[in-house]
Amino acid sequence: MLKNVKNVIAKIKSSTKRNLAILTCFLLCTPIAFADLGNLKDKVT
């Protein structure tokens, strides 16, 4: 039982690190994408 709990906690820790990295990349890329969209809208209209 304890071994399973430790494994689960380790998996959660590793997955949260990966998720945080993905979230950080996403947050960094989103403003850039929005800026590009704004430029595209200006060109279209």
C-alpha angles and dihedrals in degrees: 000000000000091000090054092049091050091049091049092049090049091050092048091049093050093045093048090052090052092045091050090052091050091046092050092050090047093050091048093048097044098071089047091051091048091050090051090049090051090052091049091051090052090052093047096047 
